């Protein structure tokens, strides 16, 4: 997570994340502001490698392989109070939940580090 206090109520916050996770059939990544979901997942098996929500489909269901997933979003929180952004994730296939590991494989061996960056584009 990252917190930022915009200088103007009409400033935009540019969120850029690179999340490393194990390769599950369908994985979705999106953003929360102060614990509330601000981006929705995509329906169906749409394969979108990056964007405001990254929903990726892999032909294999390999918990031992890691993949980097880029996610980005432009938010206008409408306040000068500090806001906290987090990245949320889920993995499933045919209605069944899959274990999704962040920064490592299912063998708990820390393969990489995920990043989250928040930049203010100042309003006037």
GULUM-595728 format. One record per atom (N, C-alpha, C): residue number from 1; residue in three letters; z, x, y. Coordinates in nm, 3 decimals. Layout:
<recs>
nr->NUM&rest->Ala&pz->Z&px->X&py->Y
...
</recs>
This chain:
<recs>
nr->1&rest->Unk&pz->0.000&px->0.084&py->-0.118
nr->1&rest->Unk&pz->0.000&px->0.000&py->0.000
nr->1&rest->Unk&pz->0.000&px->0.088&py->0.123
nr->2&rest->Unk&pz->-0.043&px->0.028&py->0.235
nr->2&rest->Unk&pz->-0.043&px->0.098&py->0.364
nr->2&rest->Unk&pz->-0.009&px->-0.004&py->0.473
nr->3&rest->Unk&pz->0.070&px->0.039&py->0.571
nr->3&rest->Unk&pz->0.105&px->-0.048&py->0.684
nr->3&rest->Unk&pz->0.041&px->0.005&py->0.812
nr->4&rest->Unk&pz->0.001&px->-0.088&py->0.900
nr->4&rest->Unk&pz->-0.062&px->-0.051&py->1.026
nr->4&rest->Unk&pz->-0.026&px->-0.157&py->1.130
nr->5&rest->Unk&pz->-0.001&px->-0.113&py->1.254
nr->5&rest->Unk&pz->0.028&px->-0.205&py->1.365
nr->5&rest->Unk&pz->-0.090&px->-0.201&py->1.462
nr->6&rest->Unk&pz->-0.174&px->-0.305&py->1.465
nr->6&rest->Unk&pz->-0.289&px->-0.308&py->1.554
nr->6&rest->Unk&pz->-0.245&px->-0.304&py->1.701
nr->7&rest->Unk&pz->-0.326&px->-0.244&py->1.787
nr->7&rest->Unk&pz->-0.293&px->-0.236&py->1.929
nr->7&rest->Unk&pz->-0.334&px->-0.360&py->2.006
nr->8&rest->Unk&pz->-0.427&px->-0.439&py->1.951
nr->8&rest->Unk&pz->-0.473&px->-0.562&py->2.014
nr->8&rest->Unk&pz->-0.483&px->-0.673&py->1.910
nr->9&rest->Unk&pz->-0.466&px->-0.796&py->1.953
nr->9&rest->Unk&pz->-0.472&px->-0.908&py->1.858
nr->9&rest->Unk&pz->-0.612&px->-0.932&py->1.803
nr->10&rest->Unk&pz->-0.715&px->-0.885&py->1.873
nr->10&rest->Unk&pz->-0.851&px->-0.904&py->1.821
nr->10&rest->Unk&pz->-0.909&px->-0.776&py->1.760
nr->11&rest->Unk&pz->-0.823&px->-0.678&py->1.729
nr->11&rest->Unk&pz->-0.869&px->-0.558&py->1.660
nr->11&rest->Unk&pz->-0.907&px->-0.591&py->1.516
nr->12&rest->Unk&pz->-1.003&px->-0.517&py->1.463
nr->12&rest->Unk&pz->-1.037&px->-0.529&py->1.321
nr->12&rest->Unk&pz->-0.974&px->-0.412&py->1.248
nr->13&rest->Unk&pz->-0.930&px->-0.438&py->1.127
nr->13&rest->Unk&pz->-0.876&px->-0.333&py->1.041
nr->13&rest->Unk&pz->-0.976&px->-0.310&py->0.929
nr->14&rest->Unk&pz->-1.025&px->-0.189&py->0.920
nr->14&rest->Unk&pz->-1.119&px->-0.152&py->0.815
nr->14&rest->Unk&pz->-1.038&px->-0.095&py->0.698
nr->15&rest->Unk&pz->-1.048&px->-0.159&py->0.584
nr->15&rest->Unk&pz->-0.977&px->-0.116&py->0.464
nr->15&rest->Unk&pz->-1.077&px->-0.054&py->0.366
nr->16&rest->Unk&pz->-1.046&px->0.065&py->0.320
nr->16&rest->Unk&pz->-1.132&px->0.134&py->0.224
nr->16&rest->Unk&pz->-1.042&px->0.185&py->0.111
nr->17&rest->Unk&pz->-1.072&px->0.143&py->-0.010
nr->17&rest->Unk&pz->-0.993&px->0.186&py->-0.126
nr->17&rest->Unk&pz->-1.085&px->0.242&py->-0.232
nr->18&rest->Unk&pz->-1.035&px->0.343&py->-0.302
nr->18&rest->Unk&pz->-1.101&px->0.393&py->-0.422
nr->18&rest->Unk&pz->-0.995&px->0.388&py->-0.532
nr->19&rest->Unk&pz->-1.012&px->0.292&py->-0.623
nr->19&rest->Unk&pz->-0.913&px->0.270&py->-0.728
nr->19&rest->Unk&pz->-0.969&px->0.324&py->-0.859
nr->20&rest->Unk&pz->-0.893&px->0.407&py->-0.925
nr->20&rest->Unk&pz->-0.933&px->0.461&py->-1.054
nr->20&rest->Unk&pz->-0.857&px->0.385&py->-1.162
nr->21&rest->Unk&pz->-0.931&px->0.328&py->-1.257
nr->21&rest->Unk&pz->-0.867&px->0.250&py->-1.364
nr->21&rest->Unk&pz->-0.940&px->0.273&py->-1.495
nr->22&rest->Unk&pz->-0.879&px->0.225&py->-1.604
nr->22&rest->Unk&pz->-0.947&px->0.237&py->-1.732
nr->22&rest->Unk&pz->-1.056&px->0.130&py->-1.742
nr->23&rest->Unk&pz->-1.151&px->0.154&py->-1.830
nr->23&rest->Unk&pz->-1.272&px->0.070&py->-1.839
nr->23&rest->Unk&pz->-1.247&px->-0.051&py->-1.927
nr->24&rest->Unk&pz->-1.229&px->-0.166&py->-1.866
nr->24&rest->Unk&pz->-1.213&px->-0.291&py->-1.938
nr->24&rest->Unk&pz->-1.337&px->-0.375&py->-1.915
nr->25&rest->Unk&pz->-1.359&px->-0.474&py->-2.003
nr->25&rest->Unk&pz->-1.481&px->-0.555&py->-1.993
nr->25&rest->Unk&pz->-1.506&px->-0.604&py->-1.851
nr->26&rest->Unk&pz->-1.414&px->-0.682&py->-1.795
nr->26&rest->Unk&pz->-1.430&px->-0.733&py->-1.659
nr->26&rest->Unk&pz->-1.303&px->-0.700&py->-1.582
nr->27&rest->Unk&pz->-1.319&px->-0.626&py->-1.473
nr->27&rest->Unk&pz->-1.207&px->-0.590&py->-1.386
nr->27&rest->Unk&pz->-1.240&px->-0.632&py->-1.245
nr->28&rest->Unk&pz->-1.143&px->-0.689&py->-1.176
nr->28&rest->Unk&pz->-1.162&px->-0.732&py->-1.037
nr->28&rest->Unk&pz->-1.056&px->-0.669&py->-0.949
nr->29&rest->Unk&pz->-1.097&px->-0.627&py->-0.828
nr->29&rest->Unk&pz->-1.008&px->-0.564&py->-0.732
nr->29&rest->Unk&pz->-1.028&px->-0.631&py->-0.596
nr->30&rest->Unk&pz->-0.919&px->-0.657&py->-0.525
nr->30&rest->Unk&pz->-0.927&px->-0.719&py->-0.394
nr->30&rest->Unk&pz->-0.805&px->-0.683&py->-0.311
nr->31&rest->Unk&pz->-0.792&px->-0.742&py->-0.191
nr->31&rest->Unk&pz->-0.687&px->-0.703&py->-0.096
nr->31&rest->Unk&pz->-0.587&px->-0.814&py->-0.069
nr->32&rest->Unk&pz->-0.465&px->-0.774&py->-0.039
nr->32&rest->Unk&pz->-0.356&px->-0.861&py->0.006
nr->32&rest->Unk&pz->-0.310&px->-0.813&py->0.143
nr->33&rest->Unk&pz->-0.274&px->-0.907&py->0.231
nr->33&rest->Unk&pz->-0.210&px->-0.874&py->0.359
nr->33&rest->Unk&pz->-0.071&px->-0.936&py->0.355
nr->34&rest->Unk&pz->0.031&px->-0.855&py->0.370
nr->34&rest->Unk&pz->0.171&px->-0.900&py->0.366
nr->34&rest->Unk&pz->0.198&px->-0.988&py->0.244
nr->35&rest->Unk&pz->0.144&px->-0.950&py->0.131
nr->35&rest->Unk&pz->0.168&px->-1.021&py->0.006
nr->35&rest->Unk&pz->0.081&px->-1.142&py->-0.018
nr->36&rest->Unk&pz->-0.007&px->-1.177&py->0.076
nr->36&rest->Unk&pz->-0.096&px->-1.292&py->0.062
nr->36&rest->Unk&pz->-0.239&px->-1.248&py->0.036
nr->37&rest->Unk&pz->-0.302&px->-1.309&py->-0.061
nr->37&rest->Unk&pz->-0.439&px->-1.275&py->-0.097
nr->37&rest->Unk&pz->-0.534&px->-1.303&py->0.020
nr->38&rest->Unk&pz->-0.616&px->-1.205&py->0.058
nr->38&rest->Unk&pz->-0.713&px->-1.227&py->0.166
nr->38&rest->Unk&pz->-0.857&px->-1.218&py->0.119
nr->39&rest->Unk&pz->-0.880&px->-1.174&py->-0.004
nr->39&rest->Unk&pz->-1.014&px->-1.173&py->-0.062
nr->39&rest->Unk&pz->-1.007&px->-1.240&py->-0.199
nr->40&rest->Unk&pz->-1.104&px->-1.324&py->-0.230
nr->40&rest->Unk&pz->-1.106&px->-1.397&py->-0.357
nr->40&rest->Unk&pz->-1.198&px->-1.329&py->-0.456
nr->41&rest->Unk&pz->-1.169&px->-1.348&py->-0.584
nr->41&rest->Unk&pz->-1.253&px->-1.293&py->-0.689
nr->41&rest->Unk&pz->-1.385&px->-1.366&py->-0.698
nr->42&rest->Unk&pz->-1.475&px->-1.312&py->-0.774
nr->42&rest->Unk&pz->-1.607&px->-1.370&py->-0.795
nr->42&rest->Unk&pz->-1.608&px->-1.447&py->-0.926
nr->43&rest->Unk&pz->-1.675&px->-1.560&py->-0.928
nr->43&rest->Unk&pz->-1.681&px->-1.637&py->-1.052
nr->43&rest->Unk&pz->-1.798&px->-1.589&py->-1.138
nr->44&rest->Unk&pz->-1.786&px->-1.610&py->-1.266
nr->44&rest->Unk&pz->-1.891&px->-1.568&py->-1.358
nr->44&rest->Unk&pz->-1.886&px->-1.419&py->-1.385
nr->45&rest->Unk&pz->-1.991&px->-1.367&py->-1.445
nr->45&rest->Unk&pz->-1.997&px->-1.225&py->-1.480
nr->45&rest->Unk&pz->-2.080&px->-1.147&py->-1.378
nr->46&rest->Unk&pz->-2.066&px->-1.181&py->-1.250
nr->46&rest->Unk&pz->-2.140&px->-1.111&py->-1.146
nr->46&rest->Unk&pz->-2.091&px->-0.967&py->-1.141
nr->47&rest->Unk&pz->-2.182&px->-0.872&py->-1.149
nr->47&rest->Unk&pz->-2.147&px->-0.731&py->-1.147
nr->47&rest->Unk&pz->-2.167&px->-0.677&py->-1.005
nr->48&rest->Unk&pz->-2.059&px->-0.666&py->-0.930
nr->48&rest->Unk&pz->-2.063&px->-0.617&py->-0.793
nr->48&rest->Unk&pz->-1.980&px->-0.489&py->-0.790
nr->49&rest->Unk&pz->-2.046&px->-0.375&py->-0.780
nr->49&rest->Unk&pz->-1.976&px->-0.247&py->-0.789
nr->49&rest->Unk&pz->-1.884&px->-0.218&py->-0.674
nr->50&rest->Unk&pz->-1.910&px->-0.273&py->-0.556
nr->50&rest->Unk&pz->-1.822&px->-0.252&py->-0.442
nr->50&rest->Unk&pz->-1.840&px->-0.367&py->-0.345
nr->51&rest->Unk&pz->-1.751&px->-0.376&py->-0.249
nr->51&rest->Unk&pz->-1.757&px->-0.483&py->-0.151
nr->51&rest->Unk&pz->-1.617&px->-0.532&py->-0.122
nr->52&rest->Unk&pz->-1.608&px->-0.651&py->-0.060
nr->52&rest->Unk&pz->-1.476&px->-0.703&py->-0.026
nr->52&rest->Unk&pz->-1.397&px->-0.735&py->-0.151
nr->53&rest->Unk&pz->-1.464&px->-0.761&py->-0.259
nr->53&rest->Unk&pz->-1.406&px->-0.769&py->-0.392
nr->53&rest->Unk&pz->-1.500&px->-0.694&py->-0.484
nr->54&rest->Unk&pz->-1.446&px->-0.607&py->-0.567
nr->54&rest->Unk&pz->-1.529&px->-0.538&py->-0.665
nr->54&rest->Unk&pz->-1.500&px->-0.598&py->-0.800
nr->55&rest->Unk&pz->-1.597&px->-0.666&py->-0.858
nr->55&rest->Unk&pz->-1.585&px->-0.720&py->-0.993
nr->55&rest->Unk&pz->-1.687&px->-0.649&py->-1.078
nr->56&rest->Unk&pz->-1.641&px->-0.576&py->-1.176
nr->56&rest->Unk&pz->-1.731&px->-0.495&py->-1.256
nr->56&rest->Unk&pz->-1.725&px->-0.536&py->-1.402
nr->57&rest->Unk&pz->-1.840&px->-0.536&py->-1.464
nr->57&rest->Unk&pz->-1.852&px->-0.565&py->-1.606
nr->57&rest->Unk&pz->-1.900&px->-0.439&py->-1.676
nr->58&rest->Unk&pz->-1.831&px->-0.400&py->-1.782
nr->58&rest->Unk&pz->-1.874&px->-0.287&py->-1.864
nr->58&rest->Unk&pz->-1.899&px->-0.339&py->-2.004
nr->59&rest->Unk&pz->-2.004&px->-0.290&py->-2.067
nr->59&rest->Unk&pz->-2.040&px->-0.336&py->-2.200
nr->59&rest->Unk&pz->-1.932&px->-0.301&py->-2.302
nr->60&rest->Unk&pz->-1.859&px->-0.192&py->-2.277
nr->60&rest->Unk&pz->-1.754&px->-0.155&py->-2.370
nr->60&rest->Unk&pz->-1.618&px->-0.200&py->-2.316
nr->61&rest->Unk&pz->-1.523&px->-0.210&py->-2.402
nr->61&rest->Unk&pz->-1.386&px->-0.243&py->-2.363
nr->61&rest->Unk&pz->-1.303&px->-0.121&py->-2.402
nr->62&rest->Unk&pz->-1.311&px->-0.016&py->-2.323
nr->62&rest->Unk&pz->-1.257&px->0.114&py->-2.359
nr->62&rest->Unk&pz->-1.139&px->0.149&py->-2.268
nr->63&rest->Unk&pz->-1.019&px->0.126&py->-2.317
nr->63&rest->Unk&pz->-0.899&px->0.157&py->-2.241
nr->63&rest->Unk&pz->-0.876&px->0.306&py->-2.223
nr->64&rest->Unk&pz->-0.946&px->0.390&py->-2.300
nr->64&rest->Unk&pz->-0.929&px->0.535&py->-2.292
nr->64&rest->Unk&pz->-1.025&px->0.604&py->-2.198
nr->65&rest->Unk&pz->-1.108&px->0.528&py->-2.126
nr->65&rest->Unk&pz->-1.205&px->0.584&py->-2.033
nr->65&rest->Unk&pz->-1.168&px->0.541&py->-1.892
nr->66&rest->Unk&pz->-1.182&px->0.629&py->-1.794
nr->66&rest->Unk&pz->-1.148&px->0.594&py->-1.656
nr->66&rest->Unk&pz->-1.274&px->0.577&py->-1.571
nr->67&rest->Unk&pz->-1.265&px->0.487&py->-1.472
nr->67&rest->Unk&pz->-1.377&px->0.457&py->-1.381
nr->67&rest->Unk&pz->-1.325&px->0.447&py->-1.238
nr->68&rest->Unk&pz->-1.397&px->0.503&py->-1.142
nr->68&rest->Unk&pz->-1.360&px->0.482&py->-1.001
nr->68&rest->Unk&pz->-1.427&px->0.355&py->-0.947
nr->69&rest->Unk&pz->-1.351&px->0.272&py->-0.877
nr->69&rest->Unk&pz->-1.402&px->0.147&py->-0.822
nr->69&rest->Unk&pz->-1.382&px->0.148&py->-0.671
nr->70&rest->Unk&pz->-1.491&px->0.146&py->-0.590
nr->70&rest->Unk&pz->-1.476&px->0.139&py->-0.444
nr->70&rest->Unk&pz->-1.463&px->-0.006&py->-0.397
nr->71&rest->Unk&pz->-1.369&px->-0.030&py->-0.306
nr->71&rest->Unk&pz->-1.349&px->-0.164&py->-0.250
nr->71&rest->Unk&pz->-1.330&px->-0.148&py->-0.100
nr->72&rest->Unk&pz->-1.391&px->-0.236&py->-0.021
nr->72&rest->Unk&pz->-1.373&px->-0.228&py->0.125
nr->72&rest->Unk&pz->-1.373&px->-0.367&py->0.185
nr->73&rest->Unk&pz->-1.307&px->-0.380&py->0.300
nr->73&rest->Unk&pz->-1.294&px->-0.509&py->0.365
nr->73&rest->Unk&pz->-1.263&px->-0.487&py->0.513
nr->74&rest->Unk&pz->-1.311&px->-0.576&py->0.599
nr->74&rest->Unk&pz->-1.281&px->-0.574&py->0.743
nr->74&rest->Unk&pz->-1.197&px->-0.696&py->0.773
nr->75&rest->Unk&pz->-1.071&px->-0.674&py->0.811
nr->75&rest->Unk&pz->-0.978&px->-0.783&py->0.836
nr->75&rest->Unk&pz->-0.946&px->-0.792&py->0.985
nr->76&rest->Unk&pz->-0.922&px->-0.911&py->1.034
nr->76&rest->Unk&pz->-0.873&px->-0.933&py->1.170
nr->76&rest->Unk&pz->-0.740&px->-1.007&py->1.157
nr->77&rest->Unk&pz->-0.628&px->-0.933&py->1.156
nr->77&rest->Unk&pz->-0.499&px->-0.997&py->1.131
nr->77&rest->Unk&pz->-0.449&px->-1.084&py->1.247
nr->78&rest->Unk&pz->-0.503&px->-1.067&py->1.369
nr->78&rest->Unk&pz->-0.467&px->-1.152&py->1.482
nr->78&rest->Unk&pz->-0.327&px->-1.130&py->1.536
nr->79&rest->Unk&pz->-0.274&px->-1.009&py->1.520
nr->79&rest->Unk&pz->-0.139&px->-0.979&py->1.565
nr->79&rest->Unk&pz->-0.130&px->-0.832&py->1.607
nr->80&rest->Unk&pz->-0.027&px->-0.799&py->1.684
nr->80&rest->Unk&pz->0.004&px->-0.659&py->1.713
nr->80&rest->Unk&pz->0.127&px->-0.614&py->1.633
nr->81&rest->Unk&pz->0.179&px->-0.702&py->1.549
nr->81&rest->Unk&pz->0.289&px->-0.665&py->1.460
nr->81&rest->Unk&pz->0.234&px->-0.586&py->1.341
nr->82&rest->Unk&pz->0.316&px->-0.502&py->1.284
nr->82&rest->Unk&pz->0.274&px->-0.424&py->1.168
nr->82&rest->Unk&pz->0.241&px->-0.517&py->1.052
nr->83&rest->Unk&pz->0.132&px->-0.488&py->0.984
nr->83&rest->Unk&pz->0.093&px->-0.561&py->0.864
nr->83&rest->Unk&pz->0.081&px->-0.461&py->0.749
nr->84&rest->Unk&pz->0.107&px->-0.509&py->0.628
nr->84&rest->Unk&pz->0.100&px->-0.422&py->0.511
nr->84&rest->Unk&pz->-0.010&px->-0.471&py->0.419
nr->85&rest->Unk&pz->-0.099&px->-0.380&py->0.382
nr->85&rest->Unk&pz->-0.211&px->-0.412&py->0.293
nr->85&rest->Unk&pz->-0.187&px->-0.347&py->0.157
nr->86&rest->Unk&pz->-0.222&px->-0.420&py->0.053
nr->86&rest->Unk&pz->-0.218&px->-0.368&py->-0.083
nr->86&rest->Unk&pz->-0.346&px->-0.407&py->-0.153
nr->87&rest->Unk&pz->-0.376&px->-0.337&py->-0.261
nr->87&rest->Unk&pz->-0.491&px->-0.368&py->-0.345
nr->87&rest->Unk&pz->-0.438&px->-0.432&py->-0.473
nr->88&rest->Unk&pz->-0.496&px->-0.545&py->-0.511
nr->88&rest->Unk&pz->-0.459&px->-0.613&py->-0.635
nr->88&rest->Unk&pz->-0.571&px->-0.600&py->-0.737
nr->89&rest->Unk&pz->-0.536&px->-0.610&py->-0.865
nr->89&rest->Unk&pz->-0.636&px->-0.593&py->-0.970
nr->89&rest->Unk&pz->-0.603&px->-0.680&py->-1.090
nr->90&rest->Unk&pz->-0.706&px->-0.715&py->-1.166
nr->90&rest->Unk&pz->-0.687&px->-0.786&py->-1.292
nr->90&rest->Unk&pz->-0.799&px->-0.747&py->-1.387
nr->91&rest->Unk&pz->-0.775&px->-0.766&py->-1.516
nr->91&rest->Unk&pz->-0.877&px->-0.738&py->-1.617
nr->91&rest->Unk&pz->-0.867&px->-0.843&py->-1.727
nr->92&rest->Unk&pz->-0.984&px->-0.891&py->-1.773
nr->92&rest->Unk&pz->-0.985&px->-0.992&py->-1.879
nr->92&rest->Unk&pz->-1.121&px->-0.994&py->-1.946
nr->93&rest->Unk&pz->-1.129&px->-1.072&py->-2.052
nr->93&rest->Unk&pz->-1.255&px->-1.098&py->-2.119
nr->93&rest->Unk&pz->-1.241&px->-1.222&py->-2.203
nr->94&rest->Unk&pz->-1.330&px->-1.318&py->-2.185
nr->94&rest->Unk&pz->-1.332&px->-1.443&py->-2.262
nr->94&rest->Unk&pz->-1.196&px->-1.512&py->-2.264
nr->95&rest->Unk&pz->-1.129&px->-1.511&py->-2.149
nr->95&rest->Unk&pz->-1.003&px->-1.581&py->-2.137
nr->95&rest->Unk&pz->-0.880&px->-1.504&py->-2.183
nr->96&rest->Unk&pz->-0.901&px->-1.383&py->-2.236
nr->96&rest->Unk&pz->-0.786&px->-1.304&py->-2.280
nr->96&rest->Unk&pz->-0.759&px->-1.189&py->-2.182
nr->97&rest->Unk&pz->-0.633&px->-1.163&py->-2.157
nr->97&rest->Unk&pz->-0.592&px->-1.060&py->-2.063
nr->97&rest->Unk&pz->-0.606&px->-0.922&py->-2.127
nr->98&rest->Unk&pz->-0.650&px->-0.824&py->-2.049
nr->98&rest->Unk&pz->-0.660&px->-0.686&py->-2.094
nr->98&rest->Unk&pz->-0.560&px->-0.601&py->-2.016
nr->99&rest->Unk&pz->-0.504&px->-0.498&py->-2.080
nr->99&rest->Unk&pz->-0.417&px->-0.405&py->-2.010
nr->99&rest->Unk&pz->-0.501&px->-0.317&py->-1.918
nr->100&rest->Unk&pz->-0.470&px->-0.322&py->-1.788
nr->100&rest->Unk&pz->-0.543&px->-0.243&py->-1.690
nr->100&rest->Unk&pz->-0.450&px->-0.134&py->-1.638
nr->101&rest->Unk&pz->-0.488&px->-0.010&py->-1.661
nr->101&rest->Unk&pz->-0.409&px->0.104&py->-1.617
nr->101&rest->Unk&pz->-0.472&px->0.161&py->-1.490
nr->102&rest->Unk&pz->-0.390&px->0.188&py->-1.391
nr->102&rest->Unk&pz->-0.437&px->0.247&py->-1.266
nr->102&rest->Unk&pz->-0.400&px->0.395&py->-1.266
nr->103&rest->Unk&pz->-0.496&px->0.479&py->-1.232
nr->103&rest->Unk&pz->-0.482&px->0.625&py->-1.222
nr->103&rest->Unk&pz->-0.476&px->0.695&py->-1.357
nr->104&rest->Unk&pz->-0.481&px->0.625&py->-1.466
nr->104&rest->Unk&pz->-0.481&px->0.691&py->-1.596
nr->104&rest->Unk&pz->-0.547&px->0.603&py->-1.701
nr->105&rest->Unk&pz->-0.547&px->0.653&py->-1.823
nr->105&rest->Unk&pz->-0.599&px->0.577&py->-1.936
nr->105&rest->Unk&pz->-0.484&px->0.507&py->-2.004
nr->106&rest->Unk&pz->-0.512&px->0.441&py->-2.114
nr->106&rest->Unk&pz->-0.405&px->0.371&py->-2.185
nr->106&rest->Unk&pz->-0.312&px->0.466&py->-2.260
nr->107&rest->Unk&pz->-0.335&px->0.598&py->-2.248
nr->107&rest->Unk&pz->-0.247&px->0.695&py->-2.312
nr->107&rest->Unk&pz->-0.145&px->0.752&py->-2.213
nr->108&rest->Unk&pz->-0.139&px->0.693&py->-2.091
nr->108&rest->Unk&pz->-0.037&px->0.729&py->-1.993
nr->108&rest->Unk&pz->-0.042&px->0.878&py->-1.957
nr->109&rest->Unk&pz->-0.161&px->0.927&py->-1.920
nr->109&rest->Unk&pz->-0.177&px->1.071&py->-1.897
nr->109&rest->Unk&pz->-0.232&px->1.106&py->-1.758
nr->110&rest->Unk&pz->-0.207&px->1.024&py->-1.657
nr->110&rest->Unk&pz->-0.240&px->1.050&py->-1.516
nr->110&rest->Unk&pz->-0.367&px->1.133&py->-1.496
nr->111&rest->Unk&pz->-0.479&px->1.066&py->-1.485
nr->111&rest->Unk&pz->-0.609&px->1.131&py->-1.473
nr->111&rest->Unk&pz->-0.655&px->1.150&py->-1.329
nr->112&rest->Unk&pz->-0.610&px->1.068&py->-1.238
nr->112&rest->Unk&pz->-0.660&px->1.073&py->-1.101
nr->112&rest->Unk&pz->-0.562&px->1.003&py->-1.008
nr->113&rest->Unk&pz->-0.595&px->1.001&py->-0.880
nr->113&rest->Unk&pz->-0.514&px->0.934&py->-0.779
nr->113&rest->Unk&pz->-0.602&px->0.833&py->-0.706
nr->114&rest->Unk&pz->-0.552&px->0.713&py->-0.689
nr->114&rest->Unk&pz->-0.623&px->0.612&py->-0.611
nr->114&rest->Unk&pz->-0.586&px->0.627&py->-0.464
nr->115&rest->Unk&pz->-0.677&px->0.583&py->-0.375
nr->115&rest->Unk&pz->-0.652&px->0.597&py->-0.232
nr->115&rest->Unk&pz->-0.673&px->0.462&py->-0.163
nr->116&rest->Unk&pz->-0.603&px->0.444&py->-0.051
nr->116&rest->Unk&pz->-0.619&px->0.327&py->0.034
nr->116&rest->Unk&pz->-0.608&px->0.374&py->0.178
nr->117&rest->Unk&pz->-0.709&px->0.346&py->0.258
nr->117&rest->Unk&pz->-0.715&px->0.389&py->0.397
nr->117&rest->Unk&pz->-0.732&px->0.266&py->0.486
nr->118&rest->Unk&pz->-0.655&px->0.260&py->0.595
nr->118&rest->Unk&pz->-0.667&px->0.151&py->0.693
nr->118&rest->Unk&pz->-0.696&px->0.212&py->0.829
nr->119&rest->Unk&pz->-0.804&px->0.169&py->0.892
nr->119&rest->Unk&pz->-0.845&px->0.217&py->1.025
nr->119&rest->Unk&pz->-0.857&px->0.099&py->1.120
nr->120&rest->Unk&pz->-0.811&px->0.117&py->1.242
nr->120&rest->Unk&pz->-0.824&px->0.012&py->1.342
nr->120&rest->Unk&pz->-0.950&px->0.034&py->1.425
nr->121&rest->Unk&pz->-1.029&px->-0.071&py->1.437
nr->121&rest->Unk&pz->-1.140&px->-0.074&py->1.532
nr->121&rest->Unk&pz->-1.088&px->-0.159&py->1.647
nr->122&rest->Unk&pz->-1.055&px->-0.095&py->1.755
nr->122&rest->Unk&pz->-0.980&px->-0.157&py->1.863
nr->122&rest->Unk&pz->-1.058&px->-0.268&py->1.932
nr->123&rest->Unk&pz->-0.989&px->-0.381&py->1.951
nr->123&rest->Unk&pz->-1.045&px->-0.491&py->2.030
nr->123&rest->Unk&pz->-1.025&px->-0.465&py->2.178
nr->124&rest->Unk&pz->-1.073&px->-0.554&py->2.263
nr->124&rest->Unk&pz->-1.056&px->-0.532&py->2.407
nr->124&rest->Unk&pz->-0.956&px->-0.629&py->2.466
</recs>
